[in-house]
Amino acid sequence: MTRKIVTACGLACSMAPLIATKITERLKAEGITDVQVVAAKVPELSSVARDALCVVTTIKVHEDLGVPIIDGSEFIMGGDGQETLDQVMAVVKAN
């Protein structure tokens, strides 16, 4: 069964796909092949995140999605995203 991670930014046009690519690269580097990474718009989160392992987002999400929400703002603040990627990998490995 394929597991899923959702990335989201305000419009899902720039940062969400970038973060999805970074997560996909990290998964591949660690030999994890059963996780799909999906970029979504914030208004879609309540339906898209329903069966996800976690959501990585660059904006504040006030809705309880029933899954861990990981702050991905490190990617837009000039960081390399390693802390965020480590958090994502911890969730993946725990599930």
Phi and psi in degrees as GROMACS dihedral restraints (atoms count N, CA, C in turn):
[ dihedral_restraints ]
;  ai    aj    ak    al  type     phi  dphi    fc
    3     4     5     6     1   -83.0    20    10
    4     5     6     7     1   131.1    20    10
    6     7     8     9     1   -92.7    20    10
    7     8     9    10     1   167.6    20    10
    9    10    11    12     1  -139.0    20    10
   10    11    12    13     1   141.8    20    10
   12    13    14    15     1  -121.3    20    10
   13    14    15    16     1   138.4    20    10
   15    16    17    18     1  -112.6    20    10
   16    17    18    19     1   133.3    20    10
   18    19    20    21     1  -110.8    20    10
   19    20    21    22     1   146.4    20    10
   21    22    23    24     1  -149.2    20    10
   22    23    24    25     1   142.3    20    10
   24    25    26    27     1  -134.8    20    10
   25    26    27    28     1  -174.5    20    10
   27    28    29    30     1   -53.1    20    10
   28    29    30    31     1   -47.7    20    10
   30    31    32    33     1  -119.5    20    10
   31    32    33    34     1    -0.8    20    10
   33    34    35    36     1    56.0    20    10
   34    35    36    37     1    33.9    20    10
   36    37    38    39     1  -111.2    20    10
   37    38    39    40     1   -19.5    20    10
   39    40    41    42     1  -133.4    20    10
   40    41    42    43     1   -60.3    20    10
   42    43    44    45     1   -73.9    20    10
   43    44    45    46     1   -40.1    20    10
   45    46    47    48     1   -59.3    20    10
   46    47    48    49     1   -46.8    20    10
   48    49    50    51     1   -65.4    20    10
   49    50    51    52     1   -36.1    20    10
   51    52    53    54     1   -62.9    20    10
   52    53    54    55     1   -47.0    20    10
   54    55    56    57     1   -64.7    20    10
   55    56    57    58     1   -39.6    20    10
   57    58    59    60     1   -59.1    20    10
   58    59    60    61     1   -41.3    20    10
   60    61    62    63     1   -64.4    20    10
   61    62    63    64     1   -43.8    20    10
   63    64    65    66     1   -62.4    20    10
   64    65    66    67     1   -42.1    20    10
   66    67    68    69     1   -65.9    20    10
   67    68    69    70     1   -44.2    20    10
   69    70    71    72     1   -59.6    20    10
   70    71    72    73     1   -43.0    20    10
   72    73    74    75     1   -61.9    20    10
   73    74    75    76     1   -41.9    20    10
   75    76    77    78     1   -66.7    20    10
   76    77    78    79     1   -43.1    20    10
   78    79    80    81     1   -58.3    20    10
   79    80    81    82     1   -46.6    20    10
   81    82    83    84     1   -61.8    20    10
   82    83    84    85     1   -43.1    20    10
   84    85    86    87     1   -62.3    20    10
   85    86    87    88     1   -29.5    20    10
   87    88    89    90     1   -95.2    20    10
   88    89    90    91     1     6.1    20    10
   90    91    92    93     1    75.9    20    10
   91    92    93    94     1    20.0    20    10
   93    94    95    96     1   -95.9    20    10
   94    95    96    97     1   115.8    20    10
   96    97    98    99     1  -116.3    20    10
   97    98    99   100     1    -1.3    20    10
   99   100   101   102     1  -104.1    20    10
  100   101   102   103     1    22.5    20    10
  102   103   104   105     1  -121.8    20    10
  103   104   105   106     1   124.8    20    10
  105   106   107   108     1   -97.4    20    10
  106   107   108   109     1   136.5    20    10
  108   109   110   111     1  -111.5    20    10
  109   110   111   112     1   124.3    20    10
  111   112   113   114     1  -119.7    20    10
  112   113   114   115     1   130.2    20    10
  114   115   116   117     1   -90.7    20    10
  115   116   117   118     1   136.2    20    10
  117   118   119   120     1  -140.9    20    10
  118   119   120   121     1   164.0    20    10
  120   121   122   123     1   -86.6    20    10
  121   122   123   124     1   148.9    20    10
  123   124   125   126     1   -54.4    20    10
  124   125   126   127     1   -43.6    20    10
  126   127   128   129     1   -61.5    20    10
  127   128   129   130     1   -18.2    20    10
  129   130   131   132     1   -87.8    20    10
  130   131   132   133     1    -8.9    20    10
  132   133   134   135     1   -58.3    20    10
  133   134   135   136     1   -40.3    20    10
  135   136   137   138     1   -59.7    20    10
  136   137   138   139     1   -30.6    20    10
  138   139   140   141     1   -94.4    20    10
  139   140   141   142     1   -39.5    20    10
  141   142   143   144     1   -71.5    20    10
  142   143   144   145     1   -35.4    20    10
  144   145   146   147     1   -84.2    20    10
  145   146   147   148     1    -4.2    20    10
  147   148   149   150     1   -50.8    20    10
  148   149   150   151     1   -43.0    20    10
  150   151   152   153     1  -114.1    20    10
  151   152   153   154     1    24.5    20    10
  153   154   155   156     1   -86.9    20    10
  154   155   156   157     1   158.4    20    10
  156   157   158   159     1   -73.0    20    10
  157   158   159   160     1   -39.0    20    10
  159   160   161   162     1  -165.3    20    10
  160   161   162   163     1   168.8    20    10
  162   163   164   165     1  -121.6    20    10
  163   164   165   166     1   132.3    20    10
  165   166   167   168     1  -112.4    20    10
  166   167   168   169     1   120.6    20    10
  168   169   170   171     1  -137.1    20    10
  169   170   171   172     1   151.0    20    10
  171   172   173   174     1   -95.1    20    10
  172   173   174   175     1    -3.1    20    10
  174   175   176   177     1  -125.5    20    10
  175   176   177   178     1   163.4    20    10
  177   178   179   180     1   -71.5    20    10
  178   179   180   181     1   129.7    20    10
  180   181   182   183     1  -111.9    20    10
  181   182   183   184     1   120.9    20    10
  183   184   185   186     1   -93.2    20    10
  184   185   186   187     1   -14.1    20    10
  186   187   188   189     1   -83.8    20    10
  187   188   189   190     1   140.6    20    10
  189   190   191   192     1   -80.6    20    10
  190   191   192   193     1   111.1    20    10
  192   193   194   195     1   -91.9    20    10
  193   194   195   196     1    -7.3    20    10
  195   196   197   198     1    79.4    20    10
  196   197   198   199     1     8.5    20    10
  198   199   200   201     1  -137.1    20    10
  199   200   201   202     1   159.2    20    10
  201   202   203   204     1   -61.0    20    10
  202   203   204   205     1   139.5    20    10
  204   205   206   207     1  -111.7    20    10
  205   206   207   208     1   120.0    20    10
  207   208   209   210     1  -105.3    20    10
  208   209   210   211     1   130.2    20    10
  210   211   212   213     1   -73.4    20    10
  211   212   213   214     1   116.3    20    10
  213   214   215   216     1  -102.0    20    10
  214   215   216   217     1    14.4    20    10
  216   217   218   219     1   -65.0    20    10
  217   218   219   220     1   -16.6    20    10
  219   220   221   222     1   -55.3    20    10
  220   221   222   223     1   -33.8    20    10
  222   223   224   225     1   -67.3    20    10
  223   224   225   226     1   -31.5    20    10
  225   226   227   228     1   -95.5    20    10
  226   227   228   229     1    -6.7    20    10
  228   229   230   231     1   -97.3    20    10
  229   230   231   232     1    12.1    20    10
  231   232   233   234     1    92.5    20    10
  232   233   234   235     1     1.6    20    10
  234   235   236   237     1   -82.4    20    10
  235   236   237   238     1   173.1    20    10
  237   238   239   240     1   -89.0    20    10
  238   239   240   241     1    -6.7    20    10
  240   241   242   243     1    83.5    20    10
  241   242   243   244     1     4.2    20    10
  243   244   245   246     1   -63.7    20    10
  244   245   246   247     1   -38.4    20    10
  246   247   248   249     1   -63.8    20    10
  247   248   249   250     1   -43.8    20    10
  249   250   251   252     1   -63.0    20    10
  250   251   252   253     1   -45.6    20    10
  252   253   254   255     1   -62.5    20    10
  253   254   255   256     1   -37.6    20    10
  255   256   257   258     1   -62.9    20    10
  256   257   258   259     1   -40.7    20    10
  258   259   260   261     1   -63.7    20    10
  259   260   261   262     1   -42.4    20    10
  261   262   263   264     1   -62.1    20    10
  262   263   264   265     1   -45.7    20    10
  264   265   266   267     1   -63.5    20    10
  265   266   267   268     1   -35.2    20    10
  267   268   269   270     1   -62.5    20    10
  268   269   270   271     1   -41.6    20    10
  270   271   272   273     1   -66.2    20    10
  271   272   273   274     1   -45.2    20    10
  273   274   275   276     1   -59.9    20    10
  274   275   276   277     1   -46.1    20    10
  276   277   278   279     1   -70.8    20    10
  277   278   279   280     1   -25.0    20    10
  279   280   281   282     1   -80.3    20    10
  280   281   282   283     1   -13.7    20    10
